Amino acid sequence: MKQYLWNFLILLDEFGNTLTGGDPGETISSRAGKAMNEGKTWGCVLCRFLNLFQKNHCQLSIDAAEGKRAVIKD
């Protein structure tokens, strides 16, 4: 049951990221961490909030393999 709950929370996280314009399969934390590294205000604010629950949460959550949309070239 514990693994099921964890998987469900990740699903909600990825769904929320997709709804806000992010790539499917990437968590909001990963996207926010990348945004923070680029100096984007929203990423900095969200990561500061998430740090209340886990130190360096966004940095630990960055997934370099996710978040890059495929580019289709003709």
Secondary structure by P-SEA (a helix, b strand, c coil): caaaaaaaaaaaaaaaaaaacccccccaaaaaaaaaaaccaaaaaaaaaaaaaccccccccccccccccccccc
